Amino acid sequence: MKVACIGGGPGGLFFATLLKRNRPGAEVVVFERNRPDDTFGFGVVFSDATLDAIDAADPVLSEALEKHGRHWNDIEVRVHGARERVGGMGMAAVVRKTLLSLLQERARAEGVEMRFQYEVKEPGELDEFDLVVVCDGANSRFRQLFAVDFAPTEDVASAKFIWFGTTYMFDGLTFVHQDGPHGVFAAHAYPISDSLSTFIVETDAASWSAAGLDTFDPATPPGASDEKTKAYLEELFRDQIDGHELVGNNSRWSNFATRRAGSWRCGNWVLLGDAAHTAHFSVGSGTKMAMEDAVALAEAMSASPYSVPGALEIYEERRRPKVDRIQNSARPSLSWWEHFGSYVRSLDDPVQFAFHFLSRSIPRGKLAVRDTAYVEHVDGWWQSHNGAPPLRTPFQGGPFRLRSRRVAADDDVLIGSDGSEIPMVPFSGQPTPAGVWIDAPATEEGLPLALDQIRESAQAGTPLIGVRGGTTLTRVLLAEEARFKYGVPAAVVGPYDDDAATTLLLSGRADLVASDTGGAE
């Protein structure tokens, strides 16, 4: 059997190693257009809880993290001059170049042939191979060449991001939010060695343009970094990194694209890693996903040893649902980063801001399992401001008064636990003394119309906006628009248990919460 891997990143190298180990007689060749020690980016980060499948196949990653990486348990959020920390997160990172070197050694030891500085130009060059694994990254050329079969799509985020390193040593995953003269910038930072940290910066397009950071020529050949941006960010984050320098490595602004493929298979060609899918870096590692793909593909080849098409079918059937779940869970986090500037400006208390950030993907109950003291800290903050736990805190908005924040919802009324009522009417755009229902859309594409309805309702003087229908994300985005942009209290209706309802209130995403089935507390 002859197998070709187009791309010598972690996913391609790991698959080549696993397949060659399972089939010593196979000829496995990795084609990589760069040199062995070339790599763009800095470090790769992994959650302790997500390495089981990779470790079971080969402990190379855990060994790399243990011997060469950095480990931590806390996440720190810096905002408004304060620092909030939550523990129990269990993560580790390693320099990407170190991991690649170890994977190359593993592949070489198994007998994998690696052809560096070799670019496959045409598919016909690989006709002699029984299996071709396309693992050439998010901008995969071969995914596009076979676009009719792979049916690739992409969803490009509005936020801008750029990847640097820094000689300042962070002691764990740290999110730094910095309000500057041109807008809000934020950094995702974490240590990757004893002398270097990764430093990824995000901002919105308006702040990026106002800062004059839109002048770098994107046609510049790979390798050169945006020096103007480097100098600007070094000054902006000077106090946060104690005057240390930023380190460039092909560092240039981009917009994150969530990529999917309608099919991962085309004859005996198959997609793996970023060539098949991407998920925002704020919730996971593309390297981890690629290495998990490699495990799944190697297992599928063992499950169907005499049929490549059969193996590829097994691979996609088993692996795609897991990738879909990761991509779906990444969307709320990516959305948070698209709106984070408004959150920095609207949530002026560091405690609530940090909880709002952390709870974009982890509800209060799960945070309490990881760090009970942190959640008690947040609960105490709410209690000190409101004199009662979130669900039992009285509500006052316009002419309306309720004894608690849990309500029951009907088409024309919200009912409090003491029987008090808030009359509700459908959106009309006209002044009304009642609350106004806004129907959230089933997809984000429908948000502009609903956002216009929020604006018109607020301008008409409605005392309360109720959001129902749609999805968890679209409901929250509409409620936040009402609360943060227009200062109008918001009620949300959805499948919320007490933990989800408490999370919404503590984070400032809603003022009142109703479950779809009613049942006021």
N, C-alpha and C positions, 0 to 999 in steps of 0.2 A: 504494500500500500504506500502511495506517495501523497504527502500532505504538505500544503503550502500555507504559511501564515503571512499575510501582507500587513506588516507593522510589528515592530519589536518593542512595544510597550509592555507593561505588566501583564495584561490580559493575554496577548499573543504568546509571550514567553512562557507563562504559566501553563497555558493549554498545551503548547508544544512539549513541555516537560512531562506533563501528566500523560499525554498520549504515547510518547516514546517509552515511558516507563511501563505502560500497560501493553504496548506492542513493540517490543525491542526490535523486531524485524522491519518495522515501518521506516520509510525514509521521510523525515520531517525537516522542512526547510523554512527558516524565518527570513523574510526579506525586509530589510530596514534601510530607508533612504539616508538616514543620518549615521554618524559615527557612533561607536559603542558608548562613548562617554558624553555624547550630546544629550541634553534634556532641557526642555522649557518648563518653567514653573519652579517651585521650590520644594515644598513638603507635601506629604499625603497623610491624612488623618483618619483614624479608625476608632469606632466605638468598641469597647471591650465586649459588648453583648452581641456583636455581629460577626465574629471571626470564626465561629464554630465550623461552618462548612469548609472554609479555606483551610483551617487547621487540620481537619479530618483528612483532607487530600494531601497536604504537605505543610509542615509547620514552618516553612521558610519565612512567612510573613511575621509570625510571632517571634521567631528567632531574631529577625531584623529589628523588630520593635524593642525586644528585650536588650539586645546587645548594642544597638546603635541609635535607638530612638529616645523619646522623652514621653513620660507617662504623667497623667494628672487625674484628679477626681472632681475638681471644682470648675465651674464656669463663672466668669466675672463679667458684669455689665457695668460699663462706665458711662455716666450721663449726668449733666448738670453739676459737675464737680464732685459727684459722689460715686461710690463703688458698691454694688450689690453682688453678693456671691451665693451660689447654690451648689451643694455638693452631690455626691452620688452619681456623677455623670460618667466616670470611668472611660477615659479616652487616651489614645497614644498617637504619636506622629513620628515620621522618619523622613530624612532627606530623600527625595525621589531618586536622585542619582545613586544613592547607596542601595536602595531597594532594587533598582534596575541592575546594578552590578551583581548583586546576590542572585537575582533571577537568571542572569546570563550564565553565572557559574553553575547553577543548578541545571540549566538546559544543556550546557556544554558537557557536563559530567554524564548526562543521560545519552549523549550522542546526537543531540539536535545540531543540525548545520545552520549556522547563522551567517548570512551574507549582508554585511553592513555596507553603507554607501551604494546601495543597489535599489533603484527605483523601478518597480514593475510599471511599464508604460501602457501595455495593451493586455487585455484579458487572454488573448491568444498565446501569450508567452507561457501560460500556465495550463495549456490544454492537456499536458501529460500527467497532471496531478489528479488524483481521485477525489480529493477534498481541498477546497480553497477557503480559508478562514479570513474574512475581511475584518481586520482590527486596526485600521489606520486612522482612528480618531473621529472626533465629532464632525470634522470637515471632510469626511471620507469621499475620495474621488470615485471609488468603485461603487459606493452606494448610489451615487448620481448616475454613473454609467449604466447601471441596471435599474434606473428609477421606475421603469414600467413594472418590473417585478417586485422590487422592494417597497415601492410606494411610500417614499419618505415624506414626512411633514415636519414642520418646525413652528414653534410658538415663541416669538422673540419678546423678551421682557423689555419694559420701558427704562428700567434702571441701567446706569452705566457702571461697569466695574473694571478694575485694573489690579494686576497681581504683582506685588513686590515682595522682597524680603527685608528684614531689618536686623541690625546687629544688637538692638535692644532685646533683652531676654525676658519675654513674658513667661509667667510661671504656670500657665495653663491656657485653655481657650478663653479668649477675652474679646468682648465686643465693645468697641470704643465709638461713641457718638459725639461728634464735634461740630458745633454750630459755628460757622465762620462768616467772613464778610460777604460771601457770595451764596451761602446756603448751607445745608447740613450734609456733612460727609460722615461715613461710618467705616470702621475697619474691623474685619474679622482677623484676629491674630492668634498665633499659637507657636510654641517652641518646636523646632524640628531637630535641633542638635544642641551642643553645648555653647555654640557661638552664633546661632542664627534662628530667627523666627520668621514664619510666613506672615505677610501683612497684605491682606486683600482689602481694597477700598471700594466702596460703593457710593453712588450719589444719584440724584435725578438729573435728567437732561438739562433742565433749566439752570441748576446750580453749576453743572459742568460747563455749560456755555458761558454763563456769567463770569466764571473764573478764568475764561480764556483758554480752556484746556482742550478746545476743539480744533486746534491748529496742526496737530501731528498728522503727517501724510500717511494714510493707511497703506499706500503703495510701497512704502519703505520695505526693503527685503527683510525677511525674518532674522531676528537676532538683535537688531537695534531697539533700544528702549526709548520711551518718551521722557527726555531729560527735563523738559519744562514742567511736566506733571510731577516728576520726582522732586524737583526743587520746591514746587508749590506745596506738596503734601508734607515734605520734611518740615516746612515752616508751620503749616497748619497744625500738625500733630506734635510739634516740638516738645511741649510739656508732657505729653502722654508717653513719649519714647525717650525722655531725658536727653534730648538733643542728639540722639544717635542718627546715623544716616540710614536711608533706604537703599536697598540693593536691587538693581534691575537685572532682568533676564528675559529678553523679548517682552518687556512690560509695556503694554499699550492698551488703551481703553477698548472695551467691547460691550456688547449687550448679550446677556446670557440667553441661549436658545434651548428650549426644551425640545429635544428631537425624538421622534418616534418613527417606526417603520410599519407599514401595513403588513408586511411579511418579512421575516428574517432569512428566508430561503429563496434561492434562485438556482434551480438545478443542483449542482454539487458545490455551489457557493453559499456561504452563510455569514451573517453579520454577528459580531461579538463586541461587547463593550460600548464605548461612546459612538461607534459607527452604527449601532443598533438603537441606542437610547441614551439620554442624558437626564440627570436630575440635579436640581440646584445644589450648589456646594454648601449651602447653609444647613442642610439636613443629612448629608451623606457624602461619601467619597466615590467618585467615578472609578477610581482604581479598585476599590472594594467590589463594586458592582461588576467590573470587567473580570476580576479574578473569580468571582462567584459564577459568572457566565462560563469561564474556562472549566470550572469543576463540573458544571451541568453538562457542557458539551462533551467532556471526556467521559462522563458517566453514560451519556446517551450513546456514545460510540461503543461502549462496552455492552450496553443493553441490546444493541443491534449491530453485531460485529460484521455481518455479511452484507449489509445494505446501508449505504451512505444516505440515500433519501429517507429511509426509515429512521435512521439515527437523528437526522436533522429535524424530522417531524417530532420525535420524542423530545429533543432539546427545546424546541420552541413551545410545545404543549406544556412542559413542566416548568420552564423558566419564565415565560412571558407573564403569567399571572403574578409572580413575585415582583417582577420589574414594574408591572402596572401599579401594584400597591405602593411601591416606593415613589413612583412618579406622581401618583395621586396625593400621597401624603406630603410631597415636596411642594405642591402648589400653594397651600396656605402660607408656607414660609416664604416662598418666592414673592407672593402677593404682599406679605408684610414688608419686604425690602423695597418693593415698588412704592410703598406709602410711608416709609419710616420717617421721612422729614416732617410730615404732618403729625406723627405720633410724638416726635421729639418736642415739637412746638406746643402740642395740646396737653401732653401729660407732663406737668412740671414737677411732679413728685417722683423722685428716683425710685422709690419702692414700687409704686404702681406702674411706672414705665417698665421697670425690669420684669415685673410679673406679666405685664402685657406682652412683652417680648418672648419670655420663656413659654407662656401658655399659648403661643401661636400654634404649637404642635404638641405640647404636653399639658394635659389638664391638671387641675389642682391636686386631685387624688393621687395621680402618678408622681407628681412632684413631691408629695408628702411621703411616699414610699422611699424615694431617693434621698430626701433630706427633710426630715420632720421639723427640725429647728427652723429651716428656712420658711416653710409654710406657716408655722406658728408666728414667725416674724411678720409675715404679710397679713395674717389674720389679726394680729395685734395692732398693726397699722390701721386696718379698717375699723376695728373696734374703737380705737382712740379717737378717730374722726367722726364716727357715727353712733357710738354708744350701744351697738348691738351687732350680732353676727350678720353677714350679708343678706341672707334670705329673710331675716326678721327685722331688717332696718326699715323704718317708715319711709314712705315716698311722698315727696311734695313737688308738684309740677304744675305751674299755672293755678287754675282753680281746683285742682284735684289733690286729694289726700288719701293715701292708703296706709294700712297698718304694717304691711310687709311688702317685699319685692316679688314674691311668688304670686301669680295671678292665674285665673282661668280665662280663656278667650272664647268668645263667640263672634258671630258675624257683626253684631252691632254693639258689643260691650266687652270691656275687661272687668272682671269681678275679683275684688280683693278678698282676703281671708276673713274679713269681718263683714262681708256682704256689700261693702262700698263698691260703686260702679263708676267706670269711666266710659261714657258713650263713644262709639267708634263709627266712622262713616268711610265709605270707599273714597279714594282720591277723586277730586273734581277740579282742583286748582282754585276753588273759591274759598273765601273766609268762612270758618266754621268754629263754633265754640267747642266742638267735639274733637277727639283724636282722629287721625287720618290713617287709614290702612294703605300701605304700599305693598304691592305684590312683588316679591323678589323674583328675578328671572331664573330659569333652570340652568343657564350658562352665563359666563361673564360677558359674552357678546351682547346680552340683553341689558347690561347695566346702564348704558347711557340714558335710555328712556327712564328707567327707575330713578336714576340720579337727578334727572330733570324734574321728576315728580317730587322728590325730596326738596329741591330748591324752591319750586313753586309753592309747596305746602308751607315751608318755613317763611317765605316772603309773605304769604297770606296770613301769617300769625297763628298757625295751628299750635296748640299747647302741648301736643304729644304726637309722635309718629310711631305707628305700629308696623312692624315688618313681618310678613308671613310668606309661606311658600318657598320656592327656590331651593337653594342648597345651604349648607352650613356656612360656606364662604360668602355667597352673595348676600345672605341675610346680615352677616356681620359687617360687610363692607357698607351696606346701606345704613345700618344703625350707627356705625362710626361716622358716616358722612353727616347724619343728622346731629349727632352729639358734638363732634369735634369741629365741624365747619360752621354749623349754624347755631349751636348751643341749644338745640331742641331735644328734650328727653326722648328716649327711644325704648319701646317694648319690642321684644322679639318672641316669635312663636315657632317652636320646633320640637323635635324629639329630645328634649333636655331633661335628664335626671337631675337630682339635686347637686351632684358634683359639677356637671356641665353648667347649671344655672349659677352656682357660686362662682365658677371660673369667669363667666361673662360679667358678673357684677364686680368682682375684685379687680378685673383687668380694665374696667371702664368701657367695655364694649356695649353695655346695655344698662338701662335703669330698672326695667321690669322684665321678667321672664315668665313665659307660659309654655307648658307642654302641649303637644298636639291633642292630647287626650283630656286637657283641662285638669281640674283637681287643685284648687287653690290651697296653699298652706295656711 
